[in-house]
Amino acid sequence: MKALLIICKLFLLSIALNAQSYVIKGQVADVRSNEKMAFVNIVVNEGRFGGTTDIDGKFSITSREPVHKLKLSFVGYNSLEITPPYGTDFLSLVMEPQIHHLSEVVVHPGENPAHRIINLALKFADSNDPQKMTAYRYMAYDKLLFTVDTNRVAKISNAKNSRQDGFNLQSFLSERDLFLMETVTERSYMAPGKIHEKVLASRMSGFSDPVLVFLISQLQSTSFYDELIQVSDKNYVNPISRGSTRKYLFILQDTNVTETNDTVFTISFRPIIGTNFDGLQGVINIHSENWAIQSVQAQPHRQEKGLSISIQQLYEIIEGRWFPVQLQTDIQFNNAMIQDGNRSFPLLAIGKSYLRNIDLKPELNSSDFNDISLEINRNELQQDAAWWIGQRIDSLSARDIETYRYLDSIGRAAKLDQIAGSLLAVMKGKIPLGTVQLDLNRLFRYNDFEGFYAGLGFSTSPKLSKYFMADAYWGYGFGDKKPKYGLGLNFSSTGNSQTKLWLRYDETAEESGGTNNWTQHENPFNEKNYRRLFVNRMDYIKSIQSWVGTRALPFAEVNLGFKREIRTTSYDYFYGLAEEALAGLQLYNINEIHASLRFAYDEKFLKTDDELVSMGTRFPVLDILFIRSLRSLESDFNYSTYLINVEHTFYKTYVGQTSATIQFGVVLGDIPYPKLFNSPSAWRSFTLFAPNSFATMRMNEFISDRFVNVFLSHNFGKLLIRKSWFEPSVELHTNIAVGSLSHPELHHFVDIKTPEHGFYESGILFRNIINLSMSKIGVGLFYRYGPYGYSKPADNFGYKFTLSLGL
């Protein structure tokens, strides 16, 4: 019996010894820059089994046998073999870059073995794409920092021309970063395309009010399965997309076997030489388990002058499905420079996201979602230190702690919260002055009728009340020598419906026949508003109006209003029978009811405590306006006006971005010239380009009571011309106007001309020829043709320059 017991013990001991596992951990970095290296392939001993590092360069490998050798490999780096020292708990390893670059690799004729793997990844893409899942929910810990490439700073600082006194950027950055922010969010998804993300907490260095918490969610691209990879406002063709094997060079660099006997294929990619599209280059690891992306590193093949971008993504199997668990996006702002004496360095943003508590079978209902895709309640974002410890992947480093300590002290001393609030207000066109705000849009403007306009405008600020706002303005046009003034009241709710009530009184000037400009943007720097500079025929109006608006309907904003105005022409005009016509200025009493609808299917919004901010939609946007005069309330005219505006923009792979705007309008009844439709012209021999206007049409050239305007444009980006010294964004335009007027004989002392035979013009723009820090300038040329073309060819041209603001 004893012998049997001993045999059993020995048998169990042998099983335990065979089942024993060996764990080895560490981190891999670049030997020169000390930057942590993500997705390095690691093989244990002499076999093919191993693992990879994560986005922080860390690895943890479990082996069934003692680890006496590790072999590390990564595209563009020399392989590394090491023997782990006995008893070491954590290895700090460095790898050395190779001298040659990926673009110098020679591919021999024959079938490319990487294509089979890429095609399999594309075949199984739908089953691996997180956006094609029925539903999911997860928590995300996000970390965003702004810094400068410290290695470049060190290299220059050690040069002979390095400064020896005053502020030293290298010394500053050796201990801390320029900015640090942490955010914890909960995100839910339900097919098709329903998203809701709520920010649970945020902490920002230097600020107690987390005013920028939405930055990271807009920075990251959370899936590498879309045909176009979008980062910020840039679109890049995904190497895992239809036809990519004809556009990309794929090279199978390595294969590794997992402990489950699956294979991980390491493939490098870049656009084929001679192709010209917005492509990526980098390295992708594809796992033979359902041929899914396990990890990817990518950056634009051609770096932009404004932004340099790189992304990293790591996927793991969760509940039987591949799902992203770590994301990183780095953006270098080449136009935002940090000064250090007579030197300057580009600002670098590094955003990391760690996904956890991933649930691929959550209990969600359609009622859990609405058009609010990102929700931020500032009053709920503050959490104590103990709460944050439980949310972080790792504890804060000494560098992170010093960043918070230093910038928090600076923030308190410099009152950065107040400055940030002021900057956000300025972005909305306001300068806070306590409980009131200075309205920047009321200070200055220019058009050909009023000339230079100067004035003042004030409104109450949210500090006084977030439910109520009063405003008033006064200004003077030095061209028409007339003052303008007005005041208003605005009551609003803070719920998702954003119900508002406006009451206004104005004595101002308004474009005659400018009814079709009702969709223009308030932002004076929006390109569409450049046309206002050319307006040279206006009416003076005294108006009282009231509006109520709400977003109570899905994807729709509805406004109802009443307007009473006294309109006086500033030019000789008469409406009526010829025998009654008398030259002079005309005065009209008009009472109208207005109803408008803006419908944007699947439009998403960012919701803060007191406002909604549109995040756009990929579907067409529809605007409808109905105006009805009220003859029973002593209105001089009896008419109904119907206006429709449809706008849509979409991007086509390898082709570029197409935009289309179609406008329809009709007015029924008796109506004078000031209330007709003036085709939106914007001609000068050489002037600013204004979208959705006619570049070669003379001002006030055409008038209609029913019309159709079509504005088509296609932006090739840099797909047509891409030289090292000349990389303009090429844009083609075609504009069409058709209109008619029922009773032209009733309009006197103004030129009446209708585009009933069709007005046509086409043009080309070369945008972004000159790239300044916050603006881009280009040139263009338009030509009118067809029934309304001039007999002298030179008169048909309109020469333009483009001006766009921003990074």
Disulfide bonds with the S-S distance in Angstrom:
none
